[in-house]
Structures are given as structure tokens and as C-alpha cells.
Amino acid sequence: MSITLRDHLLASLSLLPGTRHFHLHVLLSSPRKSTSLFPFAKPKPPRAYLQDILLLLSSQPHPSAPRVLVSAIEACVYNLPSTATAVLYVGKVDSTGRGGEGAPSPTGCLVRGLLGYYVDPRTRPVVGARWLWVQLFARAQGQYLFAGSAEWEGKRWLGDVKLCAWWKRALTRVAADLEEAAAKEEDGPLKETKMKMYYVLPGYSDYEAEHALRIASSSTTPLPESSTLRWIYGHPYSQTDIPLPCPPDTQEETVKNLGHYIPYFDDDPKSRFMDEIAYTTDGDGVKSPQRKRTRTINSQDSQAPKPNKKDSTDEQGATDGKDKDKDKEDHRPQGEMGKVTPDEFWERMSFRQECVAGAITGFFTLIVACPPPAPSFSTLPMYSAISPLAPHAGQVSSQVNKRIMTSLLTGVEFSTLERSVKATETLEGAIKGLCEGISVIPTSSASEPQKRLVERGRPRTPEPGESSSSSYLLVPPRTPPPRTRAVGSGNRRAVMPEVSPNPFPEPVASLETYHSYVYGSVATSNPIAVNSCAAGEAGVALGGGGGDDKNSAAHEGTAHVTVLTVRKKKKRTE
């Protein structure tokens, strides 16, 4: 059995220097169907299966101290079976700035633990994903997830250039760890690992971006001499070594649709720019279709002569021509999506206000190609029968993630220590309460009022389990069994499950799920060292978000500065 995300993160946090107690809550929703990743793809968007990830980490210096939330990560995973690709998008990362006095912040270790869990095919929980795309947008801001935390004077977040340097350093360490593990493995899925790393700072050239990040980064992650990892300045949507997540439109080869290249994420500048391109028309705006004339039937129509065979053939040909034109129009890119290439898209991104409005932003992409072990033909039907919608142990309903995120963003505040402690208690209690659920009223006690109604001669609604009334009741509605379809031919013919409608109900969390998969704690008692897991985690403001505490600034590895004072000249006394 593979390690869970909670246990993997706890193992990473256990290596942090300092003496603290960490309490981690991991909310991973069950997969659900989504077409929002490539909404402008033609003839229709590819179906993806979306999972929400929410990580909440609280700490306390000793067991008797109150818990305080220190870090939070919001991310999502898209699984596209049509291209055997998974996309991990890190949406928001934030910190309250209360990581502990004299100890480094755990935010960086938590981020690298999450990324390392998904880039490693040995722990990746996505079924059938041969390629993984890690994408994020770095933008410095005072707060993203913890409302009011920017008002606390102890919270110090990184600026724009330092934030981009921090993300580049974090992704480099994740890729270097995977490459090191692949080098030690003689035979396994890691042996054929291939990685590519891309980054773009809109408005900056290759030399300017590299120079700015080198100056802003006081500590770098050196790669071994034998390493083949190199950062590529640019976007990854023109390379052909690794297939893109969206399948190409084979019926329209002459026109390249931008909607098949650029993914669409929430609260992302790329998505807003694509909306403008897709809904731009040639001058007259969006036109409504012409109204069709209503057909009326009267006596003259009934007495009209029947058309001959030649006229019927002409009408049929005209109808077929209209259908072909309609199919051609369905494959036509929306708006100006067919006129903008990926290279032009990123060139125009340099002039977007939210990318060059006085602050530097960055787009980072890490692509990992590591195919899983190929199944034999004898086990192909069994291997292919795993539905992407099948829930796994430890997953919760997407409504649980939604309710906790709503409470985190609008229901609590972290401007002071007292409010932070109260907010931590509220959120952690809400997670446990949603997993525990509401107790069901026993049938015997619930049927007592109904028995009294029967004694008074009043009609009552029969219970579903009563045999006397079940003969005239309709069968209760239920989800039909999943349909299957055959793929391939001959001995390679496999049975694939249909995924619409969803044959699996929403998972119902319980206290066992809470204690085994959602909640976990670990106590650390390690000496503080610069070369530890959290070295160089000063004031992280992660993209989408957040900030970090000032205490970790001492572990950034900055050079010693000698301050010279001017000696005042003594006046002569006469």
C-alpha cells in the first residue's frame, strides 16, 4: 500500500529544525467531472476529473500552548485520461507569520512535500497518468488565505523578485530530489524519468530575468555536475517532446486553436487574457442568429401539389450542405483564438497590466514524464477498468472543501494572536465536525409519533422497511449500473467503463477517516541548522499567495555586514 499524502507531509515536517508540535489537516476531495481546464477547445472541451486539495498546518511550541495556524496551501489536480496526463496547479499559499520564535517557517517544507508527492510516480495517486504538469503563477501579496494576517507587524513576506527566486529554488530542489532518486534506482518506474523546467517573467528578456533572480536569491540550490536539469526561459506549449495535456483537434489541421494549448485556471492572468481573445469579434460585436420564419399549415398547403423526386433530391442536398457547414462552424475557433499563436500570446502577456504594473510576476512549469509500468495483455482489461471517478480511501466530499474554504476566507480573522487562536479552534473543529457527521435518529424512536397517529385513525406515510406496505410502493430511485464499452480489437480488446453519469456516490467521511487520513500530528526536536530542510525560507509570499514570519529570515544565509560608524571630531577648548 502506497503512503498517504498526510503521512508523506508529516515525514517531511519531522525533519524541520526546532522544537515544536505540528498539527496537519489534509482535505482531498473525490474526483468529479470538469470541462473547465480547456473551455475553448473544439469541437468540445476534453473531459477532465478534478480534485481539490486543501492543507492546513498549525503549530504550538509545547503541548500546553494553544494551537495557531501557520501555513495553508490550496491546490487542485486535473486528470485527463484522453492524453494520460495530470495537471497539478498550485493556486494559493499563505502563512500567518507565526511559525515559532527562533525557528524557520514550515511553509517551504510543506510546499516541497506536496510537490514531491505528486511528481514521484511511486506515490502519485492519479490513476494512469504518464505525464505530470506542475504549474503555478507567482505574485507577491500580503495575504491570500489568512484574512487580516497582513495587519500583524510580525508578518514579513517576500517581494516580487525574491518570490520568483524562491519558487524557482523550490522547484529545482523537487526536481533534483527526483533525479537523485532515479539515479539510485536500478530498475523501476523512475529509471526512464524525463523532466523539463520552464519559467517566464513577463516583460523581461532571458538575460534580464536570470540576472534579476540571481541578485534576489541570496542562497541557491546547486545541482550535481552529472545533472541534466536546466531551466528553459520561455513557455512549454511549443515543444513536441512531451505531449500537451489537451488532445489536438484532428479535424481542423489548417487552423491552430489557442484553446488547445493554454490551460484555464481560476484567478490566473492567462485565463483573463484568453477570455478577451475568445470573446473579441470583428467590429460589430456579438451578433444574434437570424430568426427563423414560423411554418404554418393551412388548407392551401394541404392542396398543394407534391414535389417531384428531383426537387426532393435538391432539398436533401441543401440540407446536407447546411449540416456540413454547421459541423465546420463547430470546429472553428472561438473569437480570435485561431489567429493568436502561443508565442504571440506570451509576447502580448508582457503588456498586460497585472503582469507589468510595477511588480514582477512569474509563470513556472515543471513537466515530469515517467510512464507507469506497462500492463500485459492478460491484465489489460483489469487495468483499464479502473474508473477515474472511483473514490479512494481518505477522500472527502467536495462540499467539505468548499465549506472550509468559505469559513477560512470569510468567517475568521488572523490580525491578532487571540483572533488567530480562536480562528484555529473554529476551523479545526469544523473539519472534525464535518467528518463526524450528524447522528441518525433511531427508527424506533422516530416511529412513535407515527404510531400515535395510527391510533387516532389518521393516515401516515409508510416506512420503507415495512413489508405490508411495500407491495404498492414504487421502487426507490437508484443509480443504474455503470455501462461499459469495448476498446481495441482482437486479443487487445479491453472493457472501459462509462463515466457518465457518475456511478459512484459522494464519499461520506467518518471519524475513522478523520484520524487515519485527514488529521495527523508530529513533534520535532531537532537542532537548528542552516543546511536543514527549511534553510532559506525567509518571508515567503507565495504565488498565489501569502507571507511568512520574520524569524526564518535569520536562516536565509545572508553574508555578514559590518556597519561602520563615523567618529565625531572633538572641539578644541580654549
KOLTORTOR-400607 format. One record per residue (C-alpha): residue in one letter; z, x, y. Coordinates in steps of 0.5 Angstrom, whole numbers, plus 500, padded with zeros to 3 digits. Last residue first. Example, Ala and Ser with C-alpha at 12.3 -4.5 7.8 and 13.67 -1.06 7.14 Angstrom:
S514527498A516525491
***
This chain:
E549581655T548577648R542578645K539572641K538572634K532571631K531565626R530567619V524563616T525560609L520562603V520557597T518560591V514555586H515556578A509553575T508546572G509545565E509537566H516536562A520536569A516530571S519526565N525524569K520521574D519515570D512512568G507507571G503502569G496500568G489498566G489504566L495508565A500510571V503516567G509519571A509525568E508526560G506533560A510534553A512528550C511530543S514537544N512543547V516543553A523542549I528537549P533538543N532532538S537526537T533520536A535513533V529508530S528501531G524496528Y521489529V515485528Y513487520S519487516H525484520Y520479524T516477517E522476514L525472519S519467519A512467522V507462520P500464519E494460522P491456517F485460513P478456511N476458518P470453519S465457519V467464515E462463509P464467504M459473501V457473494A453479492R447480489R446488487N444487480G438483482S437481489G441481496V446476499A448470496R452465500T459462499R463456502P470456503P474450500P475444505T480444510R485438509P485431511P490426508V487422502L487414505L493410503Y493404498S496407492S500412495S505406497S509406491S509413489E512415495G511422497P507421504E513416506P511409508T511407515R516401516P515394516R522390519G526385514R533388516E534392510V527395511L529397518R536400515K532404510Q527407515P533409519E536413513S529416512A530422516S537424513S534424506T528428508P531434511I530435518V525442519S528448522I525450528G521457528E524464526C518468529L518464535G526465536K525473535I520474540A524469545G530473544E526480545L523477551T530474554E534480553T529485556A528480562K536480563V536488562S531489567R534484572E540488572L537494573T533492579S525490580F524488573E522481573V521475568G517469567T510470570L507476567L512477561S513470559T506469559M505475555I510472550R507465550K500468549N502473543V505467540Q499463541S495468537S499466531V503472527Q501478523G506481518A502480512H495479512P490474515A483473512L478472517P474478516S473475509I474479503A468477498S464484499Y469488495M469483489P462482489L461490490T465492484S460493479F455495484S460501486P464501492A462506498P469510500P470508507P465511513C468515518A464515525V469515530I467514537L472515543T470512550F473513557F471510563G474513570T477511576I477515583A480511589G478510596A474504594V469508589C470504583E472497586Q467497591R461498586F456504588S457509582M456503578R449503580E448509576W451506570F447500570E441505571D442509565P443503561T437500563V436494568K430489568G432485562M438483564E436481571G437473569Q438472562P434476557R428472554H430471546D431463548E424463552K420465546D423460542K422455547D415457548K414457540D416450540K412448546G406451542D408447536T408440540A401442543G398443536Q401436534E398433540D391436538T392434531S394427533D388426537K383428532K386423527N385417531P390414536K392407534P389402539A394399544Q397392542S404395541D404399548Q401393551S407389549N412393551I416400549T419404555R419412555T423415560R420420564K423427563R427430569Q425437571P430443569S435445574K433451578V438457579G437461586D430460589G429468590D428471584T435470580T441473579Y446470574A445476569I446481574E452479577D456477571M454484568F457487574R464483573S464485566K463493568P469492572D473490567D479485567D477482561F472486556Y464485556P461490552I454494554Y448495550H446488547G447485554L442490557N436487554K430491552V424488553T418490548E422489542E423482542Q424479535T428485533D434484538P439489536P445489533C451489538P456495536L451501537P449505532I451512532D446518532T442514537Q445516544S443511550Y449507550P454513550H455513557G456520561Y459527561I460529554W467532552R466537546L469537539T466542534S473545533S473552530E476555536P481551536L482546542P487547548T490541550T491542558S497542562S497542570S491537570A489535577I485541578R481541571L480533573A477535579H473540577E470537571A468531575E465535581Y461539575D458532572S457529578Y462524581G461517584P463513578L468518573V464517567Y467520560Y464520553M467523546K464523540M467524533K464525526T468524520E465526513K471529510L476524512P474519507G476523501D475530498E478537501E483534506K485540511A479540515A480532516A487532518E485537523E479533526L484527526D489531530A484534535A481527536V488524538R490530542T483529546L484522547A491524551R488529555K482525557W487519559W492524563A486527567C484520569L491519571K491525575V485523579D488516581G495518582L500518577W506513577R513514579K518509578G525511581E524507587W524500584E519496587A514498583S517494577G517488580A513485574F512489568L505488566Y501491571Q505495576G504501581Q496502580A492507578R485505574A483508567F478503564L478504556Q474504550V475506543W469505538L470505531W465506526R465504518A469498519G469494512V476491513V480493520P487495518R486503519T491507516R487511512P481510516D484514522V482512529Y486506528Y493509527G491515532L490510537L497506537G501513536R497516542V499510546L506510544C507518544G505517552T509512553P516515550S518518557P521525557A529525557G533527563E536520564G532515560G525512560R527507566G520508569T518500568S512503564D505500563V499500559K494495560G487493556V486498551Y480496547L479498540V472496538A470495530T463496527A460494520T454492524S454485522P461485520L463486528N471487528Y474486535V481489536C485488542A490492547E496490551I501496551A509496554S514501555V521502558L524495556V532496557R537495552P544495554A549501552S554500546P549503542H547510546P542512551Q538505550S531504549S526498549L519498547L514492547L507493543L502487544I496487540D491481540Q486481534L478478535Y473477530A466478532R460473532P454476535P451473541K445468540P438469541K439474545A446478547F449476554P456474551F457481548L464481546S465474548T463471541S470470538K472468531R480469530P483474526S491474526S495476531L499483532L506483535V509489535H517490537L520496538H527498539F528505541H535509541R536515545T538522544G533527547P526530544L521525541L519526534S522519532L517516536S511518532A515515525L517509529L509508531H507509524D512504521R510498526L503499525T504498517I503504512S498503507M500500500
***
